[in-house]
Amino acid sequence: MSTLLNFFWAFLGFGLAELFIKTQVWSVAIINPQYPKFSKRIIIGGAITRWVIISLMLILALNNSILSMLILFFSFSITRILILKRQQRLTE
């Protein structure tokens, strides 16, 4: 059962990383220099929302075990780095 749970936390980390990047891309795409207050709210609100979500997921994983939290954290971090590297290669 613990192996299945570990895969769940890893999969959740991958999904959160993908969601994190998608919301960042969306936030940047919606910025409009004609509406600076709205743009600031979107960027700051989106960042706070993303960090609250990942924090809650890390706390939830930590309630299960330290290993679960580490699996979630590392799968999230590594996936995020890989997605950013892929996007950087596509823009060069």
BAVO-395287 format. One line per 2 residues: number of its first residue (from 0); their letters; for each residue x, y, z of N, C-alpha, C, O, CB. Coordinates in Angstrom, 3 decimals. Glycine has a CB too. Example, Ala and Ser with C-alpha at 12.3 -4.5 7.8 and 13.67 -1.06 7.14 Angstrom:
<rs>
0) as) 13.190:-5.690:7.800:12.300:-4.500:7.800:13.200:-3.300:7.800:14.236:-3.319:8.465:11.308:-4.473:9.046  12.850:-2.250:7.080:13.670:-1.060:7.140:12.900:0.030:7.870:13.409:1.138:8.039:14.084:-0.598:5.725 .
</rs>
This chain:
<rs>
0) ms) 0.822:-1.202:0.000:0.000:0.000:0.000:0.859:1.257:0.000:0.504:2.252:-0.631:-0.932:0.003:1.204  1.990:1.217:0.704:2.817:2.420:0.781:3.439:2.757:-0.571:3.632:3.931:-0.885:3.914:2.242:1.831 .
2) tl) 3.758:1.732:-1.383:4.310:1.993:-2.716:3.272:2.691:-3.577:3.598:3.629:-4.306:4.774:0.682:-3.390  2.047:2.249:-3.501:0.970:2.887:-4.251:0.771:4.334:-3.794:0.543:5.228:-4.609:-0.335:2.093:-4.090 .
4) ln) 0.858:4.548:-2.505:0.727:5.900:-1.951:1.891:6.783:-2.390:1.699:7.966:-2.669:0.653:5.848:-0.413  3.098:6.219:-2.453:4.248:6.984:-2.920:4.077:7.399:-4.376:4.417:8.523:-4.744:5.530:6.171:-2.754 .
6) ff) 3.554:6.502:-5.204:3.272:6.859:-6.594:2.209:7.950:-6.670:2.279:8.829:-7.529:2.818:5.624:-7.384  1.233:7.894:-5.779:0.209:8.931:-5.734:0.833:10.295:-5.458:0.507:11.272:-6.133:-0.841:8.601:-4.667 .
8) wa) 1.742:10.372:-4.456:2.369:11.651:-4.122:3.257:12.136:-5.263:3.314:13.335:-5.536:3.189:11.524:-2.830  3.946:11.220:-5.926:4.779:11.610:-7.072:3.908:12.141:-8.204:4.217:13.171:-8.805:5.626:10.413:-7.568 .
10) fl) 2.817:11.434:-8.492:1.909:11.876:-9.541:1.291:13.225:-9.192:1.132:14.075:-10.068:0.813:10.836:-9.772  0.945:13.429:-7.933:0.403:14.712:-7.485:1.437:15.815:-7.659:1.087:16.931:-8.043:-0.046:14.630:-6.014 .
12) gf) 2.704:15.521:-7.383:3.774:16.498:-7.595:3.904:16.875:-9.057:4.072:18.051:-9.381:5.097:15.952:-7.086  3.827:15.880:-9.956:3.885:16.166:-11.391:2.718:17.052:-11.807:2.895:18.030:-12.534:3.877:14.858:-12.205 .
14) gl) 1.532:16.703:-11.341:0.333:17.476:-11.689:0.376:18.895:-11.150:-0.015:19.837:-11.839:-0.903:16.779:-11.167  0.847:19.051:-9.928:0.952:20.392:-9.352:1.965:21.244:-10.106:1.750:22.440:-10.301:1.338:20.307:-7.876 .
16) ae) 3.062:20.638:-10.527:4.063:21.384:-11.294:3.473:21.854:-12.621:3.680:22.996:-13.031:5.317:20.516:-11.542  2.753:20.982:-13.275:2.114:21.350:-14.547:1.093:22.461:-14.334:1.039:23.417:-15.107:1.434:20.122:-15.189 .
18) lf) 0.290:22.335:-13.293:-0.692:23.371:-12.968:-0.009:24.692:-12.629:-0.463:25.756:-13.049:-1.575:22.922:-11.799  1.075:24.621:-11.872:1.850:25.798:-11.482:2.314:26.561:-12.730:2.137:27.775:-12.829:3.068:25.386:-10.611 .
20) ik) 2.909:25.831:-13.673:3.437:26.456:-14.891:2.302:27.007:-15.749:2.408:28.114:-16.278:4.272:25.445:-15.701  1.232:26.254:-15.891:0.095:26.719:-16.709:-0.491:28.007:-16.146:-0.823:28.913:-16.910:-1.001:25.634:-16.783 .
22) tq) -0.624:28.108:-14.832:-1.190:29.326:-14.258:-0.216:30.500:-14.372:-0.644:31.646:-14.512:-1.564:29.096:-12.791  1.091:30.225:-14.314:2.065:31.293:-14.519:2.003:31.815:-15.946:2.019:33.025:-16.173:3.477:30.800:-14.199 .
24) vw) 1.933:30.905:-16.898:1.841:31.308:-18.306:0.557:32.105:-18.536:0.565:33.119:-19.235:1.883:30.065:-19.239  -0.536:31.644:-17.949:-1.802:32.357:-18.093:-1.709:33.752:-17.487:-2.185:34.718:-18.083:-2.939:31.569:-17.434 .
26) sv) -1.100:33.865:-16.309:-0.968:35.165:-15.641:-0.157:36.139:-16.484:-0.523:37.308:-16.610:-0.314:34.997:-14.266  0.934:35.666:-17.058:1.778:36.532:-17.880:1.054:36.911:-19.172:1.188:38.037:-19.652:3.118:35.836:-18.199 .
28) ai) 0.295:35.985:-19.728:-0.419:36.269:-20.975:-1.526:37.301:-20.790:-1.856:38.024:-21.730:-1.007:34.991:-21.537  -2.095:37.379:-19.612:-3.232:38.278:-19.386:-2.793:39.681:-18.954:-3.620:40.589:-18.873:-4.156:37.686:-18.331 .
30) in) -1.503:39.862:-18.678:-1.006:41.187:-18.274:-1.261:42.191:-19.387:-1.027:41.914:-20.563:0.510:41.135:-17.929  -1.745:43.360:-18.992:-2.012:44.427:-19.951:-1.449:45.729:-19.386:-1.870:46.166:-18.315:-3.546:44.555:-20.249 .
32) pq) -0.497:46.358:-20.096:0.095:47.600:-19.577:-0.912:48.738:-19.422:-0.663:49.691:-18.683:1.207:48.047:-20.487  -2.027:48.642:-20.105:-3.044:49.691:-19.982:-3.791:49.594:-18.648:-4.412:50.561:-18.206:-4.041:49.602:-21.148 .
34) yp) -3.725:48.438:-18.020:-4.397:48.220:-16.737:-3.381:47.739:-15.706:-3.367:46.556:-15.368:-5.556:47.194:-16.883  -2.531:48.634:-15.201:-1.459:48.190:-14.301:-1.956:47.629:-12.966:-1.368:46.681:-12.445:-0.532:49.336:-14.031 .
36) kf) -3.024:48.195:-12.406:-3.535:47.678:-11.125:-4.068:46.257:-11.283:-3.793:45.384:-10.460:-4.645:48.599:-10.574  -4.828:46.039:-12.342:-5.362:44.714:-12.616:-4.227:43.713:-12.839:-4.271:42.591:-12.333:-6.291:44.753:-13.839 .
38) sk) -3.219:44.125:-13.595:-2.086:43.249:-13.881:-1.335:42.881:-12.611:-0.936:41.730:-12.434:-1.138:43.916:-14.870  -1.142:43.856:-11.726:-0.466:43.573:-10.458:-1.277:42.597:-9.611:-0.728:41.684:-8.994:-0.224:44.873:-9.678 .
40) ri) -2.568:42.802:-9.591:-3.433:41.904:-8.799:-3.395:40.480:-9.339:-3.363:39.519:-8.571:-4.885:42.419:-8.795  -3.399:40.350:-10.656:-3.354:39.019:-11.266:-2.049:38.316:-10.910:-2.061:37.151:-10.514:-3.507:39.117:-12.799 .
42) ii) -0.934:39.012:-11.047:0.367:38.403:-10.781:0.524:38.059:-9.302:0.891:36.934:-8.963:1.493:39.341:-11.224  0.251:39.008:-8.430:0.419:38.769:-6.992:-0.612:37.769:-6.479:-0.271:36.864:-5.718:0.305:40.089:-6.211 .
44) gg) -1.850:37.921:-6.882:-2.893:36.982:-6.464:-2.628:35.575:-6.954:-2.840:34.608:-6.223:-4.239:37.443:-6.962  -2.162:35.454:-8.196:-1.840:34.133:-8.733:-0.687:33.486:-7.993:-0.715:32.290:-7.705:-1.509:34.232:-10.205 .
46) ai) 0.332:34.284:-7.685:1.493:33.743:-6.963:1.090:33.276:-5.565:1.480:32.194:-5.125:2.614:34.803:-6.865  0.316:34.093:-4.882:-0.132:33.713:-3.533:-0.984:32.456:-3.587:-0.826:31.560:-2.758:-0.926:34.861:-2.877 .
48) tr) -1.877:32.386:-4.551:-2.735:31.209:-4.697:-1.912:29.961:-4.976:-2.141:28.916:-4.367:-3.753:31.425:-5.819  -0.955:30.063:-5.891:-0.109:28.907:-6.206:0.667:28.435:-4.986:0.741:27.234:-4.727:0.860:29.249:-7.335 .
50) wv) 1.242:29.358:-4.241:2.044:28.965:-3.085:1.182:28.436:-1.942:1.626:27.572:-1.187:2.871:30.142:-2.602  -0.018:28.933:-1.808:-0.924:28.374:-0.791:-1.292:26.943:-1.158:-1.333:26.071:-0.290:-2.206:29.243:-0.652 .
52) ii) -1.558:26.695:-2.432:-1.927:25.342:-2.864:-0.782:24.367:-2.627:-0.993:23.291:-2.068:-2.323:25.337:-4.349  0.431:24.731:-3.047:1.550:23.805:-2.860:1.864:23.633:-1.374:2.242:22.542:-0.947:2.799:24.307:-3.614 .
54) sl) 1.714:24.691:-0.589:1.950:24.576:0.857:0.954:23.624:1.504:1.330:22.779:2.316:1.864:25.955:1.527  -0.308:23.762:1.145:-1.328:22.868:1.693:-1.069:21.414:1.303:-1.245:20.508:2.117:-2.715:23.294:1.215 .
56) ml) -0.651:21.197:0.058:-0.358:19.831:-0.381:0.852:19.262:0.360:0.865:18.082:0.711:-0.111:19.798:-1.897  1.867:20.096:0.598:3.039:19.634:1.351:2.667:19.312:2.800:3.149:18.328:3.361:4.153:20.698:1.316 .
58) il) 1.823:20.127:3.394:1.363:19.857:4.763:0.545:18.571:4.806:0.697:17.759:5.719:0.524:21.040:5.300  -0.317:18.392:3.818:-1.117:17.169:3.736:-0.223:15.943:3.583:-0.453:14.916:4.221:-2.107:17.252:2.564 .
60) al) 0.799:16.055:2.732:1.730:14.932:2.556:2.522:14.680:3.832:2.780:13.531:4.189:2.691:15.204:1.384  2.908:15.751:4.518:3.665:15.602:5.761:2.827:14.914:6.835:3.360:14.182:7.669:4.145:16.970:6.262 .
62) nn) 1.523:15.148:6.817:0.642:14.445:7.764:0.679:12.939:7.536:0.468:12.156:8.462:-0.802:14.956:7.637  0.948:12.540:6.292:1.054:11.117:5.979:2.414:10.587:6.437:2.478:9.631:7.211:0.855:10.871:4.459 .
64) si) 3.504:11.205:5.960:4.857:10.837:6.395:5.846:11.833:5.805:5.531:12.567:4.868:5.216:9.373:5.964  7.038:11.841:6.368:8.083:12.724:5.844:8.477:12.278:4.442:8.737:13.113:3.575:9.321:12.734:6.778 .
66) ls) 8.523:10.976:4.215:8.861:10.456:2.891:7.850:10.921:1.849:8.233:11.281:0.736:8.925:8.925:2.917  6.586:10.918:2.191:5.546:11.393:1.260:5.763:12.856:0.914:5.635:13.253:-0.244:4.140:11.199:1.866 .
68) ml) 6.091:13.652:1.918:6.331:15.068:1.677:7.546:15.261:0.771:7.519:16.086:-0.142:6.530:15.813:3.005  8.610:14.498:1.025:9.804:14.616:0.197:9.544:14.166:-1.241:10.033:14.788:-2.185:10.939:13.801:0.799 .
70) il) 8.786:13.103:-1.407:8.441:12.636:-2.755:7.643:13.705:-3.487:7.919:13.998:-4.651:7.638:11.312:-2.694  6.664:14.286:-2.821:5.860:15.355:-3.424:6.745:16.546:-3.782:6.654:17.074:-4.890:4.730:15.796:-2.463 .
72) ff) 7.591:16.968:-2.863:8.447:18.125:-3.086:9.407:17.892:-4.247:9.519:18.739:-5.133:9.228:18.454:-1.822  10.099:16.758:-4.255:11.083:16.504:-5.298:10.431:16.272:-6.657:10.954:16.733:-7.671:11.934:15.308:-4.927 .
74) sf) 9.306:15.573:-6.700:8.631:15.383:-7.990:8.108:16.715:-8.513:8.160:16.965:-9.717:7.472:14.367:-7.859  7.612:17.565:-7.639:7.165:18.904:-8.030:8.333:19.728:-8.559:8.242:20.331:-9.629:6.505:19.624:-6.839 .
76) si) 9.434:19.752:-7.804:10.587:20.573:-8.176:11.235:20.102:-9.466:11.521:20.911:-10.349:11.611:20.567:-7.062  11.469:18.807:-9.584:12.132:18.276:-10.777:11.252:18.461:-12.010:11.744:18.847:-13.070:12.475:16.787:-10.588 .
78) tr) 9.971:18.191:-11.880:9.064:18.375:-13.011:9.020:19.834:-13.434:9.022:20.141:-14.626:7.657:17.886:-12.658  8.981:20.714:-12.476:8.950:22.155:-12.784:10.206:22.591:-13.514:10.127:23.351:-14.480:8.789:22.977:-11.502 .
80) il) 11.361:22.124:-13.070:12.624:22.450:-13.734:12.637:21.902:-15.158:13.052:22.599:-16.084:13.818:21.888:-12.935  12.188:20.668:-15.342:12.169:20.077:-16.677:11.225:20.823:-17.622:11.554:21.036:-18.789:11.762:18.614:-16.592 .
82) il) 10.066:21.215:-17.123:9.121:21.971:-17.952:9.717:23.322:-18.340:9.601:23.744:-19.491:7.780:22.173:-17.204  10.356:24.002:-17.386:10.963:25.300:-17.684:12.111:25.165:-18.678:12.267:26.019:-19.550:11.462:25.959:-16.400 .
84) kr) 12.916:24.114:-18.567:13.996:23.884:-19.523:13.427:23.616:-20.916:13.956:24.110:-21.912:14.878:22.704:-19.068  12.354:22.838:-20.982:11.719:22.551:-22.271:11.174:23.834:-22.888:11.342:24.058:-24.087:10.587:21.515:-22.103 .
86) qq) 10.530:24.669:-22.099:10.008:25.937:-22.615:11.132:26.854:-23.064:11.000:27.551:-24.070:9.160:26.636:-21.557  12.232:26.860:-22.332:13.364:27.690:-22.705:13.959:27.229:-24.036:14.318:28.055:-24.874:14.429:27.664:-21.606 .
88) rl) 14.065:25.911:-24.232:14.574:25.387:-25.495:13.659:25.736:-26.659:14.135:26.002:-27.763:14.746:23.881:-25.407  12.358:25.738:-26.425:11.407:26.054:-27.486:11.455:27.527:-27.892:11.148:27.862:-29.036:10.004:25.693:-27.044 .
90) te) 11.835:28.403:-26.971:11.865:29.830:-27.280:13.195:30.287:-27.869:13.292:31.406:-28.374:11.570:30.623:-26.036  14.211:29.447:-27.814:15.526:29.857:-28.354:15.575:29.731:-29.838:16.600:30.032:-30.449:16.640:29.037:-27.750 .
</rs>
